[in-house]
Amino acid sequence: MPSPSFRPFFRIAICAPARPINPDDAAAVSALAAEMPGTELVFHPQCFAQAGHFAGADALRLSALLECANDPAFDAVWFARGGYGSNRIAAAAIAGLGEAARTKAYLGYSDTGYLLAALYRARIGQSVHAPMPGDIRREGGAEAVRRSLRWLAGDRSGAEASGDGHPRAAFNLTTLAMLCGTPLMPDLTGHVVLVEEVSEHLYAVDRLLFHITAHLRGVAGLRLGRISEVPENDVPFGADAEAIARDWCARSGIPFLGRADIGHDIDNKIVAFGLEAPPANH
């Protein structure tokens, strides 16, 4: 599924489909954007709302996303942070998107992969696995945020480098497992699928790969990103993450293509879904 042709982006709307960020985070990210002439960030006020775990109730998060995506004044929508909650509004978001939403890029990862998947399935805009404003909280996170800002300005130096001519898609492993079998799941036939995970036991990684490899028949291959912050189990699992991925790929007949430079960390690289169009000239 080739991606549309996009020019560099300069006016970027930020909303929070899952968890909120705080005004200090927004100010720090805006300061980084100020280093790039012509780039304007607009944080929707909903980014700072809170209703229990979420950045506002489902209706508020949905409304903010639709406002940002359907506004022709914006060139891109950048999801503020992951956490949990994007799946709860994804189907309604797709139903509510208009023509202006089709010309935008949508950036995020982790839980916002539900939205990236749904958008890709619906062929709306360009879904992009990329660092989010919330990454500013990580030690050294400014560089991760700059990576996405540069990509939006047309600089592809932060792209994940394992592309081989196949269309690609990148997901958090748990997010992808939850997508499988739902109306949000895109057809990934012929794609190279990149996956990463954080804070899961190795037995859980094994269970997740069991599930996704049963649903990814017809893909061109799987690449394994970083499996980080693995909790220590009471009994060693007996295989590392790569061995687990190789095993389930072999059982399922999916080519295991090696590692990918993505993860829940400041080195997380950018993966445009599909076949990314060549960067536009300034």
C-alpha positions as CSV (number, residue, x, y, z in Angstrom):
1,M,0.0,0.0,0.0
2,P,2.0,3.0,-1.2
3,S,1.8,6.2,0.9
4,P,0.7,9.5,-0.6
5,S,3.2,12.1,-1.5
6,F,3.7,14.6,1.3
7,R,5.5,18.0,1.5
8,P,7.4,19.1,4.6
9,F,5.2,19.8,7.5
10,F,5.2,23.1,9.4
11,R,2.0,23.4,11.4
12,I,1.6,20.5,13.7
13,A,-1.4,19.8,16.0
14,I,-0.8,17.8,19.1
15,C,-3.6,15.8,20.9
16,A,-3.5,13.1,23.5
17,P,-5.7,10.0,22.6
18,A,-4.5,8.1,25.6
19,R,-2.8,9.6,28.7
20,P,-2.1,13.3,29.3
21,I,1.1,15.3,29.3
22,N,1.7,18.3,31.5
23,P,2.3,22.0,30.5
24,D,6.0,21.8,31.4
25,D,6.5,18.9,28.9
26,A,4.6,20.9,26.3
27,A,6.8,24.0,26.9
28,A,10.0,22.0,26.6
29,V,8.9,20.4,23.3
30,S,7.8,23.8,22.0
31,A,11.3,25.2,22.8
32,L,12.8,22.5,20.7
33,A,10.4,23.3,17.8
34,A,11.5,26.9,18.1
35,E,15.0,25.8,17.0
36,M,13.5,25.0,13.6
37,P,12.3,28.1,11.7
38,G,8.9,27.7,10.2
39,T,7.7,24.9,12.5
40,E,4.7,25.7,14.7
41,L,3.3,23.4,17.3
42,V,-0.2,23.8,18.6
43,F,-1.0,21.8,21.7
44,H,-4.8,21.1,22.0
45,P,-5.9,22.0,25.6
46,Q,-7.2,18.4,25.9
47,C,-3.5,17.3,26.2
48,F,-3.6,18.5,29.8
49,A,-7.0,17.1,30.8
50,Q,-7.3,14.2,33.2
51,A,-10.1,11.7,33.9
52,G,-8.6,8.8,36.0
53,H,-6.0,7.2,33.8
54,F,-7.0,9.1,30.6
55,A,-6.4,12.5,29.1
56,G,-10.1,13.2,29.6
57,A,-13.1,11.0,28.9
58,D,-13.4,9.1,25.7
59,A,-15.7,11.8,24.2
60,L,-13.2,14.6,24.9
61,R,-10.2,12.6,23.5
62,L,-12.2,11.8,20.4
63,S,-13.4,15.3,19.9
64,A,-9.8,16.7,20.2
65,L,-8.5,14.2,17.7
66,L,-11.2,15.0,15.2
67,E,-10.7,18.7,15.6
68,C,-7.0,18.4,14.9
69,A,-7.3,15.9,12.0
70,N,-10.2,17.7,10.3
71,D,-8.7,21.2,10.5
72,P,-7.1,22.0,7.1
73,A,-4.8,24.6,8.8
74,F,-2.7,21.7,10.2
75,D,-0.2,19.6,8.2
76,A,0.3,16.8,10.7
77,V,-1.2,15.4,13.9
78,W,1.3,14.3,16.6
79,F,0.1,12.1,19.4
80,A,1.3,13.5,22.7
81,R,1.9,10.3,24.6
82,G,1.0,6.6,24.8
83,G,-0.2,4.7,27.9
84,Y,-3.6,3.2,27.3
85,G,-6.8,4.5,25.7
86,S,-6.4,5.0,21.9
87,N,-8.2,1.8,21.1
88,R,-11.3,3.1,22.9
89,I,-11.8,5.9,20.3
90,A,-10.1,4.6,17.2
91,A,-13.2,3.2,15.4
92,A,-15.2,6.4,16.1
93,A,-12.3,8.5,15.0
94,I,-12.1,6.8,11.6
95,A,-15.8,7.3,11.1
96,G,-15.5,11.0,11.9
97,L,-12.5,11.9,9.7
98,G,-13.2,14.2,6.7
99,E,-11.3,15.1,3.6
100,A,-8.7,17.4,5.3
101,A,-7.6,14.4,7.4
102,R,-6.4,12.5,4.3
103,T,-3.5,14.9,3.6
104,K,-1.9,14.6,7.0
105,A,0.8,12.5,8.6
106,Y,0.0,11.0,12.0
107,L,2.9,10.3,14.4
108,G,3.1,8.2,17.5
109,Y,4.0,4.7,18.8
110,S,3.1,2.3,21.6
111,D,-0.6,2.6,22.5
112,T,-1.2,5.1,19.7
113,G,-0.4,2.2,17.3
114,Y,-4.1,1.4,17.5
115,L,-4.8,4.7,15.7
116,L,-1.9,4.3,13.2
117,A,-3.2,0.8,12.3
118,A,-6.8,2.0,11.9
119,L,-5.7,5.0,9.8
120,Y,-3.6,2.7,7.6
121,R,-6.4,0.3,7.1
122,A,-8.7,3.1,6.1
123,R,-6.0,4.6,3.8
124,I,-6.2,8.0,5.6
125,G,-3.1,10.0,5.6
126,Q,0.3,8.6,6.4
127,S,0.8,6.6,9.6
128,V,4.3,7.0,11.1
129,H,5.8,5.1,14.1
130,A,7.9,7.9,15.7
131,P,8.9,9.5,19.0
132,M,6.2,11.6,20.7
133,P,6.3,14.8,22.8
134,G,6.0,12.7,26.0
135,D,9.4,11.2,25.3
136,I,10.8,14.6,26.5
137,R,10.5,13.0,30.0
138,R,13.2,10.4,29.3
139,E,16.8,11.2,30.1
140,G,18.2,12.4,26.8
141,G,14.7,12.6,25.3
142,A,15.2,15.9,23.6
143,E,17.0,14.1,20.8
144,A,14.1,11.7,20.3
145,V,11.7,14.6,20.0
146,R,14.0,16.4,17.6
147,R,14.1,13.3,15.4
148,S,10.3,13.5,14.8
149,L,10.5,17.3,14.3
150,R,13.2,16.8,11.7
151,W,11.2,14.1,10.0
152,L,8.2,16.4,9.8
153,A,10.5,19.1,8.2
154,G,11.6,16.6,5.5
155,D,14.8,15.3,7.1
156,R,14.8,11.5,6.8
157,S,18.1,10.9,8.7
158,G,16.1,9.5,11.7
159,A,14.4,6.8,9.7
160,E,14.9,3.2,10.7
161,A,17.5,1.8,8.4
162,S,16.4,-1.7,7.7
163,G,14.1,-1.0,4.8
164,D,14.5,-3.4,1.8
165,G,11.9,-2.2,-0.6
166,H,8.9,-3.9,1.0
167,P,6.2,-1.9,2.6
168,R,6.6,-1.7,6.4
169,A,4.7,-1.2,9.6
170,A,5.9,-1.0,13.2
171,F,4.1,-1.7,16.4
172,N,4.5,-2.3,20.1
173,L,4.1,-6.1,20.5
174,T,1.2,-6.0,22.9
175,T,-0.6,-3.4,20.8
176,L,-0.2,-5.5,17.7
177,A,-1.4,-8.6,19.5
178,M,-4.5,-6.8,20.7
179,L,-5.2,-5.4,17.2
180,C,-5.1,-8.9,15.6
181,G,-8.6,-10.1,14.8
182,T,-10.3,-6.7,15.4
183,P,-11.9,-4.3,12.8
184,L,-8.9,-2.0,13.4
185,M,-6.3,-4.4,12.0
186,P,-4.9,-3.5,8.6
187,D,-4.0,-6.0,5.9
188,L,-0.2,-6.5,6.3
189,T,0.3,-9.0,3.5
190,G,3.6,-8.4,1.8
191,H,4.8,-6.1,4.6
192,V,7.9,-6.3,6.8
193,V,6.5,-6.0,10.3
194,L,8.7,-4.4,13.0
195,V,7.8,-5.0,16.7
196,E,9.2,-3.9,20.1
197,E,8.2,-4.3,23.7
198,V,8.9,-2.9,27.2
199,S,8.3,-4.1,30.7
200,E,7.0,-7.6,29.9
201,H,8.4,-10.9,31.2
202,L,9.9,-13.2,28.6
203,Y,7.1,-15.7,28.9
204,A,4.7,-12.9,28.0
205,V,6.9,-12.0,25.0
206,D,6.6,-15.7,24.0
207,R,2.9,-15.7,24.4
208,L,2.5,-12.5,22.4
209,L,4.6,-13.8,19.5
210,F,2.6,-17.0,19.5
211,H,-0.5,-14.9,19.0
212,I,0.7,-12.4,16.4
213,T,2.5,-15.0,14.2
214,A,-0.8,-16.9,13.9
215,H,-2.3,-13.7,12.4
216,L,0.6,-12.5,10.2
217,R,0.6,-15.2,7.5
218,G,1.5,-13.6,4.2
219,V,3.8,-11.0,5.6
220,A,7.2,-10.5,4.0
221,G,9.0,-11.0,7.3
222,L,9.3,-9.9,10.9
223,R,12.0,-7.8,12.5
224,L,12.5,-7.6,16.3
225,G,13.1,-4.2,17.9
226,R,14.3,-3.8,21.5
227,I,12.6,-5.8,24.2
228,S,13.6,-3.6,27.1
229,E,13.1,-3.4,30.9
230,V,12.3,-7.1,31.1
231,P,11.2,-8.0,34.7
232,E,13.2,-10.8,36.4
233,N,11.1,-14.0,36.7
234,D,11.3,-16.4,39.6
235,V,12.6,-19.0,37.1
236,P,14.8,-18.1,34.1
237,F,12.7,-18.5,30.9
238,G,15.5,-20.3,29.0
239,A,15.5,-18.3,25.8
240,D,16.2,-14.6,25.0
241,A,13.8,-12.4,23.0
242,E,15.5,-13.0,19.7
243,A,15.4,-16.8,20.2
244,I,11.7,-16.6,21.0
245,A,11.0,-14.5,17.9
246,R,13.1,-16.9,15.7
247,D,11.2,-19.9,17.1
248,W,7.7,-18.5,16.5
249,C,8.6,-17.3,13.0
250,A,10.0,-20.7,12.1
251,R,6.8,-22.4,13.4
252,S,4.7,-20.0,11.4
253,G,6.7,-19.9,8.2
254,I,7.4,-16.2,8.6
255,P,10.9,-15.1,7.6
256,F,12.8,-13.7,10.5
257,L,14.8,-10.8,9.1
258,G,16.9,-9.8,12.1
259,R,16.8,-6.8,14.4
260,A,15.1,-3.4,14.1
261,D,16.2,-0.1,15.6
262,I,12.9,0.7,17.4
263,G,11.9,0.6,21.1
264,H,10.6,2.4,24.1
265,D,13.7,4.5,24.4
266,I,15.4,7.7,23.1
267,D,16.9,5.8,20.2
268,N,13.5,4.8,18.8
269,K,13.8,5.3,15.0
270,I,11.1,6.4,12.6
271,V,9.1,4.0,10.4
272,A,6.6,5.3,7.9
273,F,3.9,2.7,7.2
274,G,3.8,1.5,3.6
275,L,6.2,2.7,1.1
276,E,7.3,6.1,2.1
277,A,7.3,8.7,-0.7
278,P,10.7,10.4,-1.3
279,P,11.2,13.5,1.0
280,A,9.9,16.7,-0.5
281,N,12.4,19.6,-1.1
282,H,12.2,22.7,0.9
